[in-house]
C-alpha cells in the first residue's frame, strides 16, 4: 500500500529525483519474505518503510535493517 501525504505540482517529473526533496512523504510496507530487493527499491526511491520481520527469527531484525538506517 502506498500513501501520499502531499501531492507534487502538476507536471513535476519525479522519475529521477528523490521525492523527499519536494516535501513529499510516502511510505510503503515490506516484509522479510519480500527479500532485500524490496528494501533496496524503497531506499532508491527515498520512501519510508514499515517493515514486518520474520516472527520466527526476530534475531535477524538488525541484519535486515542496519544497512538502511
mmCIF file as Biopython writes it, N, C-alpha, C and O atoms, coordinates in Angstrom:
data_model
#
loop_
_atom_site.group_PDB
_atom_site.id
_atom_site.type_symbol
_atom_site.label_atom_id
_atom_site.label_alt_id
_atom_site.label_comp_id
_atom_site.label_asym_id
_atom_site.label_entity_id
_atom_site.label_seq_id
_atom_site.pdbx_PDB_ins_code
_atom_site.Cartn_x
_atom_site.Cartn_y
_atom_site.Cartn_z
_atom_site.occupancy
_atom_site.B_iso_or_equiv
_atom_site.auth_seq_id
_atom_site.auth_asym_id
_atom_site.pdbx_PDB_model_num
ATOM 1   N N  . UNK A ? 1  ? 0.840  -1.157  0.000   1.0 0.0 1  A 1 
ATOM 2   C CA . UNK A ? 1  ? 0.000  0.000   0.000   1.0 0.0 1  A 1 
ATOM 3   C C  . UNK A ? 1  ? 0.893  1.230   0.000   1.0 0.0 1  A 1 
ATOM 4   O O  . UNK A ? 1  ? 1.907  1.263   0.697   1.0 0.0 1  A 1 
ATOM 5   N N  . UNK A ? 2  ? 0.528  2.228   -0.768  1.0 0.0 2  A 1 
ATOM 6   C CA . UNK A ? 2  ? 1.307  3.454   -0.895  1.0 0.0 2  A 1 
ATOM 7   C C  . UNK A ? 2  ? 0.438  4.620   -0.462  1.0 0.0 2  A 1 
ATOM 8   O O  . UNK A ? 2  ? -0.683 4.771   -0.948  1.0 0.0 2  A 1 
ATOM 9   N N  . UNK A ? 3  ? 0.940  5.447   0.447   1.0 0.0 3  A 1 
ATOM 10  C CA . UNK A ? 3  ? 0.204  6.615   0.927   1.0 0.0 3  A 1 
ATOM 11  C C  . UNK A ? 3  ? 0.993  7.866   0.577   1.0 0.0 3  A 1 
ATOM 12  O O  . UNK A ? 3  ? 2.174  7.972   0.906   1.0 0.0 3  A 1 
ATOM 13  N N  . UNK A ? 4  ? 0.349  8.802   -0.081  1.0 0.0 4  A 1 
ATOM 14  C CA . UNK A ? 4  ? 0.947  10.110  -0.326  1.0 0.0 4  A 1 
ATOM 15  C C  . UNK A ? 4  ? 0.339  11.098  0.652   1.0 0.0 4  A 1 
ATOM 16  O O  . UNK A ? 4  ? -0.883 11.181  0.777   1.0 0.0 4  A 1 
ATOM 17  N N  . UNK A ? 5  ? 1.192  11.853  1.352   1.0 0.0 5  A 1 
ATOM 18  C CA . UNK A ? 5  ? 0.709  12.830  2.298   1.0 0.0 5  A 1 
ATOM 19  C C  . UNK A ? 5  ? 0.708  14.233  1.699   1.0 0.0 5  A 1 
ATOM 20  O O  . UNK A ? 5  ? 0.026  15.121  2.209   1.0 0.0 5  A 1 
ATOM 21  N N  . UNK A ? 6  ? 1.450  14.438  0.644   1.0 0.0 6  A 1 
ATOM 22  C CA . UNK A ? 6  ? 1.451  15.685  -0.127  1.0 0.0 6  A 1 
ATOM 23  C C  . UNK A ? 6  ? 1.518  15.288  -1.594  1.0 0.0 6  A 1 
ATOM 24  O O  . UNK A ? 6  ? 2.094  14.257  -1.939  1.0 0.0 6  A 1 
ATOM 25  N N  . UNK A ? 7  ? 0.942  16.088  -2.433  1.0 0.0 7  A 1 
ATOM 26  C CA . UNK A ? 7  ? 0.992  15.808  -3.873  1.0 0.0 7  A 1 
ATOM 27  C C  . UNK A ? 7  ? 1.949  16.771  -4.554  1.0 0.0 7  A 1 
ATOM 28  O O  . UNK A ? 7  ? 1.965  17.950  -4.199  1.0 0.0 7  A 1 
ATOM 29  N N  . UNK A ? 8  ? 2.744  16.324  -5.512  1.0 0.0 8  A 1 
ATOM 30  C CA . UNK A ? 8  ? 3.641  17.226  -6.231  1.0 0.0 8  A 1 
ATOM 31  C C  . UNK A ? 8  ? 2.852  18.129  -7.168  1.0 0.0 8  A 1 
ATOM 32  O O  . UNK A ? 8  ? 1.707  17.840  -7.514  1.0 0.0 8  A 1 
ATOM 33  N N  . UNK A ? 9  ? 3.473  19.210  -7.567  1.0 0.0 9  A 1 
ATOM 34  C CA . UNK A ? 9  ? 2.842  20.106  -8.538  1.0 0.0 9  A 1 
ATOM 35  C C  . UNK A ? 9  ? 2.609  19.365  -9.844  1.0 0.0 9  A 1 
ATOM 36  O O  . UNK A ? 9  ? 3.366  18.461  -10.198 1.0 0.0 9  A 1 
ATOM 37  N N  . UNK A ? 10 ? 1.557  19.751  -10.559 1.0 0.0 10 A 1 
ATOM 38  C CA . UNK A ? 10 ? 1.270  19.113  -11.839 1.0 0.0 10 A 1 
ATOM 39  C C  . UNK A ? 10 ? 2.449  19.277  -12.797 1.0 0.0 10 A 1 
ATOM 40  O O  . UNK A ? 10 ? 3.058  20.344  -12.860 1.0 0.0 10 A 1 
ATOM 41  N N  . UNK A ? 11 ? 2.759  18.242  -13.524 1.0 0.0 11 A 1 
ATOM 42  C CA . UNK A ? 11 ? 3.840  18.291  -14.492 1.0 0.0 11 A 1 
ATOM 43  C C  . UNK A ? 11 ? 5.217  18.056  -13.897 1.0 0.0 11 A 1 
ATOM 44  O O  . UNK A ? 11 ? 6.208  18.079  -14.626 1.0 0.0 11 A 1 
ATOM 45  N N  . UNK A ? 12 ? 5.305  17.834  -12.606 1.0 0.0 12 A 1 
ATOM 46  C CA . UNK A ? 12 ? 6.597  17.614  -11.958 1.0 0.0 12 A 1 
ATOM 47  C C  . UNK A ? 12 ? 7.042  16.184  -12.205 1.0 0.0 12 A 1 
ATOM 48  O O  . UNK A ? 12 ? 6.331  15.247  -11.843 1.0 0.0 12 A 1 
ATOM 49  N N  . UNK A ? 13 ? 8.197  16.001  -12.812 1.0 0.0 13 A 1 
ATOM 50  C CA . UNK A ? 13 ? 8.711  14.666  -13.112 1.0 0.0 13 A 1 
ATOM 51  C C  . UNK A ? 13 ? 9.591  14.209  -11.965 1.0 0.0 13 A 1 
ATOM 52  O O  . UNK A ? 13 ? 10.657 14.777  -11.723 1.0 0.0 13 A 1 
ATOM 53  N N  . UNK A ? 14 ? 9.140  13.175  -11.255 1.0 0.0 14 A 1 
ATOM 54  C CA . UNK A ? 14 ? 9.888  12.677  -10.101 1.0 0.0 14 A 1 
ATOM 55  C C  . UNK A ? 14 ? 10.705 11.442  -10.440 1.0 0.0 14 A 1 
ATOM 56  O O  . UNK A ? 14 ? 11.311 10.845  -9.550  1.0 0.0 14 A 1 
ATOM 57  N N  . UNK A ? 15 ? 10.736 11.051  -11.687 1.0 0.0 15 A 1 
ATOM 58  C CA . UNK A ? 15 ? 11.363 9.778   -12.033 1.0 0.0 15 A 1 
ATOM 59  C C  . UNK A ? 15 ? 12.851 9.736   -11.730 1.0 0.0 15 A 1 
ATOM 60  O O  . UNK A ? 15 ? 13.379 8.648   -11.498 1.0 0.0 15 A 1 
ATOM 61  N N  . UNK A ? 16 ? 13.545 10.846  -11.721 1.0 0.0 16 A 1 
ATOM 62  C CA . UNK A ? 16 ? 14.989 10.833  -11.484 1.0 0.0 16 A 1 
ATOM 63  C C  . UNK A ? 16 ? 15.383 11.590  -10.236 1.0 0.0 16 A 1 
ATOM 64  O O  . UNK A ? 16 ? 16.566 11.855  -10.021 1.0 0.0 16 A 1 
ATOM 65  N N  . UNK A ? 17 ? 14.430 11.937  -9.425  1.0 0.0 17 A 1 
ATOM 66  C CA . UNK A ? 17 ? 14.729 12.728  -8.244  1.0 0.0 17 A 1 
ATOM 67  C C  . UNK A ? 17 ? 14.069 12.091  -7.038  1.0 0.0 17 A 1 
ATOM 68  O O  . UNK A ? 17 ? 13.021 11.455  -7.152  1.0 0.0 17 A 1 
ATOM 69  N N  . UNK A ? 18 ? 14.689 12.265  -5.883  1.0 0.0 18 A 1 
ATOM 70  C CA . UNK A ? 18 ? 14.105 11.737  -4.654  1.0 0.0 18 A 1 
ATOM 71  C C  . UNK A ? 18 ? 12.903 12.575  -4.258  1.0 0.0 18 A 1 
ATOM 72  O O  . UNK A ? 18 ? 12.972 13.803  -4.225  1.0 0.0 18 A 1 
ATOM 73  N N  . UNK A ? 19 ? 11.811 11.907  -3.960  1.0 0.0 19 A 1 
ATOM 74  C CA . UNK A ? 19 ? 10.587 12.627  -3.651  1.0 0.0 19 A 1 
ATOM 75  C C  . UNK A ? 19 ? 10.700 13.460  -2.385  1.0 0.0 19 A 1 
ATOM 76  O O  . UNK A ? 19 ? 10.021 14.482  -2.278  1.0 0.0 19 A 1 
ATOM 77  N N  . UNK A ? 20 ? 11.525 13.070  -1.423  1.0 0.0 20 A 1 
ATOM 78  C CA . UNK A ? 20 ? 11.595 13.839  -0.185  1.0 0.0 20 A 1 
ATOM 79  C C  . UNK A ? 20 ? 12.175 15.228  -0.404  1.0 0.0 20 A 1 
ATOM 80  O O  . UNK A ? 20 ? 11.976 16.108  0.434   1.0 0.0 20 A 1 
ATOM 81  N N  . UNK A ? 21 ? 12.882 15.449  -1.498  1.0 0.0 21 A 1 
ATOM 82  C CA . UNK A ? 21 ? 13.407 16.777  -1.791  1.0 0.0 21 A 1 
ATOM 83  C C  . UNK A ? 21 ? 12.284 17.772  -1.985  1.0 0.0 21 A 1 
ATOM 84  O O  . UNK A ? 21 ? 12.481 18.973  -1.796  1.0 0.0 21 A 1 
ATOM 85  N N  . UNK A ? 22 ? 11.106 17.293  -2.360  1.0 0.0 22 A 1 
ATOM 86  C CA . UNK A ? 22 ? 9.976  18.160  -2.632  1.0 0.0 22 A 1 
ATOM 87  C C  . UNK A ? 22 ? 8.969  18.151  -1.492  1.0 0.0 22 A 1 
ATOM 88  O O  . UNK A ? 22 ? 7.852  18.643  -1.655  1.0 0.0 22 A 1 
ATOM 89  N N  . UNK A ? 23 ? 9.339  17.607  -0.355  1.0 0.0 23 A 1 
ATOM 90  C CA . UNK A ? 23 ? 8.453  17.575  0.790   1.0 0.0 23 A 1 
ATOM 91  C C  . UNK A ? 23 ? 7.383  16.504  0.708   1.0 0.0 23 A 1 
ATOM 92  O O  . UNK A ? 23 ? 6.424  16.537  1.479   1.0 0.0 23 A 1 
ATOM 93  N N  . UNK A ? 24 ? 7.519  15.570  -0.192  1.0 0.0 24 A 1 
ATOM 94  C CA . UNK A ? 24 ? 6.545  14.503  -0.331  1.0 0.0 24 A 1 
ATOM 95  C C  . UNK A ? 24 ? 6.938  13.373  0.606   1.0 0.0 24 A 1 
ATOM 96  O O  . UNK A ? 24 ? 8.087  12.929  0.599   1.0 0.0 24 A 1 
ATOM 97  N N  . UNK A ? 25 ? 6.021  12.918  1.389   1.0 0.0 25 A 1 
ATOM 98  C CA . UNK A ? 25 ? 6.269  11.807  2.295   1.0 0.0 25 A 1 
ATOM 99  C C  . UNK A ? 25 ? 5.462  10.612  1.822   1.0 0.0 25 A 1 
ATOM 100 O O  . UNK A ? 25 ? 4.232  10.666  1.799   1.0 0.0 25 A 1 
ATOM 101 N N  . UNK A ? 26 ? 6.122  9.561   1.454   1.0 0.0 26 A 1 
ATOM 102 C CA . UNK A ? 26 ? 5.455  8.344   1.020   1.0 0.0 26 A 1 
ATOM 103 C C  . UNK A ? 26 ? 5.991  7.184   1.838   1.0 0.0 26 A 1 
ATOM 104 O O  . UNK A ? 26 ? 7.176  7.142   2.169   1.0 0.0 26 A 1 
ATOM 105 N N  . UNK A ? 27 ? 5.128  6.254   2.159   1.0 0.0 27 A 1 
ATOM 106 C CA . UNK A ? 27 ? 5.537  5.089   2.925   1.0 0.0 27 A 1 
ATOM 107 C C  . UNK A ? 27 ? 4.983  3.832   2.261   1.0 0.0 27 A 1 
ATOM 108 O O  . UNK A ? 27 ? 3.850  3.818   1.777   1.0 0.0 27 A 1 
ATOM 109 N N  . UNK A ? 28 ? 5.782  2.795   2.245   1.0 0.0 28 A 1 
ATOM 110 C CA . UNK A ? 28 ? 5.357  1.505   1.717   1.0 0.0 28 A 1 
ATOM 111 C C  . UNK A ? 28 ? 5.704  0.432   2.734   1.0 0.0 28 A 1 
ATOM 112 O O  . UNK A ? 28 ? 6.517  0.651   3.631   1.0 0.0 28 A 1 
ATOM 113 N N  . UNK A ? 29 ? 5.088  -0.715  2.589   1.0 0.0 29 A 1 
ATOM 114 C CA . UNK A ? 29 ? 5.372  -1.804  3.513   1.0 0.0 29 A 1 
ATOM 115 C C  . UNK A ? 29 ? 6.341  -2.789  2.891   1.0 0.0 29 A 1 
ATOM 116 O O  . UNK A ? 29 ? 6.430  -2.916  1.670   1.0 0.0 29 A 1 
ATOM 117 N N  . UNK A ? 30 ? 7.054  -3.474  3.742   1.0 0.0 30 A 1 
ATOM 118 C CA . UNK A ? 30 ? 7.963  -4.535  3.323   1.0 0.0 30 A 1 
ATOM 119 C C  . UNK A ? 30 ? 7.985  -5.585  4.424   1.0 0.0 30 A 1 
ATOM 120 O O  . UNK A ? 30 ? 7.858  -5.274  5.608   1.0 0.0 30 A 1 
ATOM 121 N N  . UNK A ? 31 ? 8.146  -6.813  4.012   1.0 0.0 31 A 1 
ATOM 122 C CA . UNK A ? 31 ? 8.246  -7.915  4.969   1.0 0.0 31 A 1 
ATOM 123 C C  . UNK A ? 31 ? 9.476  -8.730  4.623   1.0 0.0 31 A 1 
ATOM 124 O O  . UNK A ? 31 ? 9.969  -8.685  3.496   1.0 0.0 31 A 1 
ATOM 125 N N  . UNK A ? 32 ? 9.962  -9.467  5.591   1.0 0.0 32 A 1 
ATOM 126 C CA . UNK A ? 32 ? 11.160 -10.290 5.388   1.0 0.0 32 A 1 
ATOM 127 C C  . UNK A ? 32 ? 10.998 -11.208 4.191   1.0 0.0 32 A 1 
ATOM 128 O O  . UNK A ? 32 ? 11.979 -11.499 3.507   1.0 0.0 32 A 1 
ATOM 129 N N  . UNK A ? 33 ? 9.785  -11.674 3.918   1.0 0.0 33 A 1 
ATOM 130 C CA . UNK A ? 33 ? 9.573  -12.603 2.799   1.0 0.0 33 A 1 
ATOM 131 C C  . UNK A ? 33 ? 9.707  -11.932 1.427   1.0 0.0 33 A 1 
ATOM 132 O O  . UNK A ? 33 ? 9.833  -12.627 0.418   1.0 0.0 33 A 1 
ATOM 133 N N  . UNK A ? 34 ? 9.682  -10.592 1.372   1.0 0.0 34 A 1 
ATOM 134 C CA . UNK A ? 34 ? 9.853  -9.884  0.109   1.0 0.0 34 A 1 
ATOM 135 C C  . UNK A ? 34 ? 11.300 -9.906  -0.375  1.0 0.0 34 A 1 
ATOM 136 O O  . UNK A ? 34 ? 11.565 -9.711  -1.561  1.0 0.0 34 A 1 
ATOM 137 N N  . UNK A ? 35 ? 12.225 -10.142 0.536   1.0 0.0 35 A 1 
ATOM 138 C CA . UNK A ? 35 ? 13.636 -10.178 0.172   1.0 0.0 35 A 1 
ATOM 139 C C  . UNK A ? 35 ? 14.270 -8.800  0.192   1.0 0.0 35 A 1 
ATOM 140 O O  . UNK A ? 35 ? 13.565 -7.795  0.273   1.0 0.0 35 A 1 
ATOM 141 N N  . UNK A ? 36 ? 15.591 -8.742  0.120   1.0 0.0 36 A 1 
ATOM 142 C CA . UNK A ? 36 ? 16.300 -7.457  0.203   1.0 0.0 36 A 1 
ATOM 143 C C  . UNK A ? 36 ? 16.035 -6.545  -0.987  1.0 0.0 36 A 1 
ATOM 144 O O  . UNK A ? 36 ? 16.238 -5.336  -0.876  1.0 0.0 36 A 1 
ATOM 145 N N  . UNK A ? 37 ? 15.597 -7.072  -2.102  1.0 0.0 37 A 1 
ATOM 146 C CA . UNK A ? 37 ? 15.324 -6.233  -3.276  1.0 0.0 37 A 1 
ATOM 147 C C  . UNK A ? 37 ? 14.239 -5.200  -2.974  1.0 0.0 37 A 1 
ATOM 148 O O  . UNK A ? 37 ? 14.299 -4.069  -3.456  1.0 0.0 37 A 1 
ATOM 149 N N  . UNK A ? 38 ? 13.259 -5.592  -2.181  1.0 0.0 38 A 1 
ATOM 150 C CA . UNK A ? 38 ? 12.175 -4.675  -1.816  1.0 0.0 38 A 1 
ATOM 151 C C  . UNK A ? 38 ? 12.729 -3.510  -1.005  1.0 0.0 38 A 1 
ATOM 152 O O  . UNK A ? 38 ? 12.385 -2.358  -1.267  1.0 0.0 38 A 1 
ATOM 153 N N  . UNK A ? 39 ? 13.581 -3.794  -0.025  1.0 0.0 39 A 1 
ATOM 154 C CA . UNK A ? 39 ? 14.165 -2.721  0.775   1.0 0.0 39 A 1 
ATOM 155 C C  . UNK A ? 39 ? 15.089 -1.845  -0.066  1.0 0.0 39 A 1 
ATOM 156 O O  . UNK A ? 39 ? 15.127 -0.630  0.125   1.0 0.0 39 A 1 
ATOM 157 N N  . UNK A ? 40 ? 15.823 -2.439  -0.982  1.0 0.0 40 A 1 
ATOM 158 C CA . UNK A ? 40 ? 16.681 -1.649  -1.873  1.0 0.0 40 A 1 
ATOM 159 C C  . UNK A ? 40 ? 15.837 -0.694  -2.716  1.0 0.0 40 A 1 
ATOM 160 O O  . UNK A ? 40 ? 16.197 0.472   -2.877  1.0 0.0 40 A 1 
ATOM 161 N N  . UNK A ? 41 ? 14.727 -1.177  -3.249  1.0 0.0 41 A 1 
ATOM 162 C CA . UNK A ? 41 ? 13.848 -0.351  -4.084  1.0 0.0 41 A 1 
ATOM 163 C C  . UNK A ? 41 ? 13.271 0.806   -3.274  1.0 0.0 41 A 1 
ATOM 164 O O  . UNK A ? 41 ? 13.187 1.931   -3.766  1.0 0.0 41 A 1 
ATOM 165 N N  . UNK A ? 42 ? 12.874 0.529   -2.027  1.0 0.0 42 A 1 
ATOM 166 C CA . UNK A ? 42 ? 12.323 1.567   -1.159  1.0 0.0 42 A 1 
ATOM 167 C C  . UNK A ? 42 ? 13.372 2.637   -0.888  1.0 0.0 42 A 1 
ATOM 168 O O  . UNK A ? 42 ? 13.068 3.829   -0.936  1.0 0.0 42 A 1 
ATOM 169 N N  . UNK A ? 43 ? 14.600 2.223   -0.606  1.0 0.0 43 A 1 
ATOM 170 C CA . UNK A ? 43 ? 15.666 3.189   -0.357  1.0 0.0 43 A 1 
ATOM 171 C C  . UNK A ? 43 ? 15.982 4.003   -1.605  1.0 0.0 43 A 1 
ATOM 172 O O  . UNK A ? 43 ? 16.130 5.222   -1.519  1.0 0.0 43 A 1 
ATOM 173 N N  . UNK A ? 44 ? 16.086 3.361   -2.750  1.0 0.0 44 A 1 
ATOM 174 C CA . UNK A ? 44 ? 16.397 4.056   -4.004  1.0 0.0 44 A 1 
ATOM 175 C C  . UNK A ? 44 ? 15.345 5.096   -4.353  1.0 0.0 44 A 1 
ATOM 176 O O  . UNK A ? 44 ? 15.656 6.091   -5.006  1.0 0.0 44 A 1 
ATOM 177 N N  . UNK A ? 45 ? 14.114 4.883   -3.933  1.0 0.0 45 A 1 
ATOM 178 C CA . UNK A ? 45 ? 13.028 5.809   -4.230  1.0 0.0 45 A 1 
ATOM 179 C C  . UNK A ? 45 ? 12.713 6.746   -3.068  1.0 0.0 45 A 1 
ATOM 180 O O  . UNK A ? 45 ? 11.687 7.426   -3.066  1.0 0.0 45 A 1 
ATOM 181 N N  . UNK A ? 46 ? 13.614 6.772   -2.073  1.0 0.0 46 A 1 
ATOM 182 C CA . UNK A ? 46 ? 13.540 7.712   -0.943  1.0 0.0 46 A 1 
ATOM 183 C C  . UNK A ? 46 ? 12.201 7.668   -0.228  1.0 0.0 46 A 1 
ATOM 184 O O  . UNK A ? 46 ? 11.627 8.709   0.091   1.0 0.0 46 A 1 
ATOM 185 N N  . UNK A ? 47 ? 11.706 6.472   0.022   1.0 0.0 47 A 1 
ATOM 186 C CA . UNK A ? 47 ? 10.438 6.313   0.710   1.0 0.0 47 A 1 
ATOM 187 C C  . UNK A ? 47 ? 10.671 5.821   2.130   1.0 0.0 47 A 1 
ATOM 188 O O  . UNK A ? 47 ? 11.724 5.269   2.452   1.0 0.0 47 A 1 
ATOM 189 N N  . UNK A ? 48 ? 9.682  6.030   2.957   1.0 0.0 48 A 1 
ATOM 190 C CA . UNK A ? 48 ? 9.688  5.458   4.307   1.0 0.0 48 A 1 
ATOM 191 C C  . UNK A ? 48 ? 9.187  4.028   4.204   1.0 0.0 48 A 1 
ATOM 192 O O  . UNK A ? 48 ? 8.537  3.652   3.229   1.0 0.0 48 A 1 
ATOM 193 N N  . UNK A ? 49 ? 9.497  3.240   5.216   1.0 0.0 49 A 1 
ATOM 194 C CA . UNK A ? 49 ? 9.146  1.829   5.159   1.0 0.0 49 A 1 
ATOM 195 C C  . UNK A ? 49 ? 8.594  1.351   6.495   1.0 0.0 49 A 1 
ATOM 196 O O  . UNK A ? 49 ? 9.124  1.679   7.557   1.0 0.0 49 A 1 
ATOM 197 N N  . UNK A ? 50 ? 7.529  0.577   6.421   1.0 0.0 50 A 1 
ATOM 198 C CA . UNK A ? 50 ? 7.027  -0.157  7.584   1.0 0.0 50 A 1 
ATOM 199 C C  . UNK A ? 50 ? 7.450  -1.600  7.371   1.0 0.0 50 A 1 
ATOM 200 O O  . UNK A ? 50 ? 6.921  -2.285  6.496   1.0 0.0 50 A 1 
ATOM 201 N N  . UNK A ? 51 ? 8.408  -2.065  8.175   1.0 0.0 51 A 1 
ATOM 202 C CA . UNK A ? 51 ? 8.995  -3.388  7.986   1.0 0.0 51 A 1 
ATOM 203 C C  . UNK A ? 51 ? 8.390  -4.394  8.946   1.0 0.0 51 A 1 
ATOM 204 O O  . UNK A ? 51 ? 8.269  -4.125  10.141  1.0 0.0 51 A 1 
ATOM 205 N N  . UNK A ? 52 ? 8.010  -5.550  8.428   1.0 0.0 52 A 1 
ATOM 206 C CA . UNK A ? 52 ? 7.495  -6.640  9.241   1.0 0.0 52 A 1 
ATOM 207 C C  . UNK A ? 52 ? 8.529  -7.763  9.249   1.0 0.0 52 A 1 
ATOM 208 O O  . UNK A ? 52 ? 8.773  -8.386  8.215   1.0 0.0 52 A 1 
ATOM 209 N N  . UNK A ? 53 ? 9.138  -8.025  10.404  1.0 0.0 53 A 1 
ATOM 210 C CA . UNK A ? 53 ? 10.167 -9.063  10.477  1.0 0.0 53 A 1 
ATOM 211 C C  . UNK A ? 53 ? 9.560  -10.466 10.494  1.0 0.0 53 A 1 
ATOM 212 O O  . UNK A ? 53 ? 8.352  -10.643 10.650  1.0 0.0 53 A 1 
ATOM 213 N N  . UNK A ? 54 ? 10.423 -11.437 10.332  1.0 0.0 54 A 1 
ATOM 214 C CA . UNK A ? 54 ? 10.031 -12.835 10.436  1.0 0.0 54 A 1 
ATOM 215 C C  . UNK A ? 54 ? 9.750  -13.117 11.919  1.0 0.0 54 A 1 
ATOM 216 O O  . UNK A ? 54 ? 10.659 -13.006 12.740  1.0 0.0 54 A 1 
ATOM 217 N N  . UNK A ? 55 ? 8.518  -13.478 12.275  1.0 0.0 55 A 1 
ATOM 218 C CA . UNK A ? 55 ? 8.214  -13.690 13.688  1.0 0.0 55 A 1 
ATOM 219 C C  . UNK A ? 55 ? 8.970  -14.869 14.301  1.0 0.0 55 A 1 
ATOM 220 O O  . UNK A ? 55 ? 9.103  -14.946 15.522  1.0 0.0 55 A 1 
ATOM 221 N N  . UNK A ? 56 ? 9.457  -15.771 13.483  1.0 0.0 56 A 1 
ATOM 222 C CA . UNK A ? 56 ? 10.219 -16.911 13.989  1.0 0.0 56 A 1 
ATOM 223 C C  . UNK A ? 56 ? 11.708 -16.625 14.118  1.0 0.0 56 A 1 
ATOM 224 O O  . UNK A ? 56 ? 12.440 -17.416 14.712  1.0 0.0 56 A 1 
ATOM 225 N N  . UNK A ? 57 ? 12.168 -15.496 13.565  1.0 0.0 57 A 1 
ATOM 226 C CA . UNK A ? 57 ? 13.599 -15.149 13.586  1.0 0.0 57 A 1 
ATOM 227 C C  . UNK A ? 57 ? 13.783 -13.671 13.928  1.0 0.0 57 A 1 
ATOM 228 O O  . UNK A ? 57 ? 14.374 -12.925 13.148  1.0 0.0 57 A 1 
ATOM 229 N N  . UNK A ? 58 ? 13.294 -13.255 15.060  1.0 0.0 58 A 1 
ATOM 230 C CA . UNK A ? 58 ? 13.434 -11.860 15.469  1.0 0.0 58 A 1 
ATOM 231 C C  . UNK A ? 58 ? 14.887 -11.448 15.644  1.0 0.0 58 A 1 
ATOM 232 O O  . UNK A ? 58 ? 15.202 -10.258 15.614  1.0 0.0 58 A 1 
ATOM 233 N N  . UNK A ? 59 ? 15.774 -12.417 15.828  1.0 0.0 59 A 1 
ATOM 234 C CA . UNK A ? 59 ? 17.198 -12.113 15.952  1.0 0.0 59 A 1 
ATOM 235 C C  . UNK A ? 59 ? 17.779 -11.564 14.649  1.0 0.0 59 A 1 
ATOM 236 O O  . UNK A ? 59 ? 18.885 -11.023 14.658  1.0 0.0 59 A 1 
ATOM 237 N N  . UNK A ? 60 ? 17.068 -11.688 13.538  1.0 0.0 60 A 1 
ATOM 238 C CA . UNK A ? 60 ? 17.554 -11.207 12.236  1.0 0.0 60 A 1 
ATOM 239 C C  . UNK A ? 60 ? 17.160 -9.763  11.929  1.0 0.0 60 A 1 
ATOM 240 O O  . UNK A ? 60 ? 17.556 -9.232  10.891  1.0 0.0 60 A 1 
ATOM 241 N N  . UNK A ? 61 ? 16.403 -9.127  12.791  1.0 0.0 61 A 1 
ATOM 242 C CA . UNK A ? 61 ? 15.933 -7.762  12.509  1.0 0.0 61 A 1 
ATOM 243 C C  . UNK A ? 61 ? 17.095 -6.826  12.210  1.0 0.0 61 A 1 
ATOM 244 O O  . UNK A ? 61 ? 17.055 -6.090  11.224  1.0 0.0 61 A 1 
ATOM 245 N N  . UNK A ? 62 ? 18.122 -6.842  13.040  1.0 0.0 62 A 1 
ATOM 246 C CA . UNK A ? 62 ? 19.247 -5.926  12.811  1.0 0.0 62 A 1 
ATOM 247 C C  . UNK A ? 62 ? 19.949 -6.224  11.492  1.0 0.0 62 A 1 
ATOM 248 O O  . UNK A ? 62 ? 20.387 -5.298  10.809  1.0 0.0 62 A 1 
ATOM 249 N N  . UNK A ? 63 ? 20.065 -7.488  11.122  1.0 0.0 63 A 1 
ATOM 250 C CA . UNK A ? 63 ? 20.699 -7.842  9.851   1.0 0.0 63 A 1 
ATOM 251 C C  . UNK A ? 63 ? 19.937 -7.216  8.678   1.0 0.0 63 A 1 
ATOM 252 O O  . UNK A ? 63 ? 20.544 -6.745  7.716   1.0 0.0 63 A 1 
ATOM 253 N N  . UNK A ? 64 ? 18.617 -7.217  8.765   1.0 0.0 64 A 1 
ATOM 254 C CA . UNK A ? 64 ? 17.796 -6.670  7.689   1.0 0.0 64 A 1 
ATOM 255 C C  . UNK A ? 64 ? 17.830 -5.157  7.639   1.0 0.0 64 A 1 
ATOM 256 O O  . UNK A ? 64 ? 17.893 -4.581  6.553   1.0 0.0 64 A 1 
ATOM 257 N N  . UNK A ? 65 ? 17.789 -4.495  8.792   1.0 0.0 65 A 1 
ATOM 258 C CA . UNK A ? 65 ? 17.548 -3.062  8.810   1.0 0.0 65 A 1 
ATOM 259 C C  . UNK A ? 65 ? 18.773 -2.166  8.969   1.0 0.0 65 A 1 
ATOM 260 O O  . UNK A ? 65 ? 18.750 -1.022  8.516   1.0 0.0 65 A 1 
ATOM 261 N N  . UNK A ? 66 ? 19.838 -2.653  9.599   1.0 0.0 66 A 1 
ATOM 262 C CA . UNK A ? 66 ? 21.009 -1.789  9.804   1.0 0.0 66 A 1 
ATOM 263 C C  . UNK A ? 66 ? 21.561 -1.197  8.500   1.0 0.0 66 A 1 
ATOM 264 O O  . UNK A ? 66 ? 21.965 -0.034  8.514   1.0 0.0 66 A 1 
ATOM 265 N N  . UNK A ? 67 ? 21.602 -1.916  7.384   1.0 0.0 67 A 1 
ATOM 266 C CA . UNK A ? 67 ? 22.102 -1.294  6.163   1.0 0.0 67 A 1 
ATOM 267 C C  . UNK A ? 67 ? 21.278 -0.093  5.681   1.0 0.0 67 A 1 
ATOM 268 O O  . UNK A ? 67 ? 21.758 0.687   4.859   1.0 0.0 67 A 1 
ATOM 269 N N  . UNK A ? 68 ? 20.063 0.063   6.175   1.0 0.0 68 A 1 
ATOM 270 C CA . UNK A ? 68 ? 19.185 1.126   5.702   1.0 0.0 68 A 1 
ATOM 271 C C  . UNK A ? 68 ? 18.993 2.253   6.716   1.0 0.0 68 A 1 
ATOM 272 O O  . UNK A ? 68 ? 18.293 3.228   6.442   1.0 0.0 68 A 1 
ATOM 273 N N  . UNK A ? 69 ? 19.609 2.118   7.873   1.0 0.0 69 A 1 
ATOM 274 C CA . UNK A ? 69 ? 19.460 3.153   8.902   1.0 0.0 69 A 1 
ATOM 275 C C  . UNK A ? 69 ? 20.612 4.136   8.798   1.0 0.0 69 A 1 
ATOM 276 O O  . UNK A ? 69 ? 20.681 5.089   9.573   1.0 0.0 69 A 1 
#
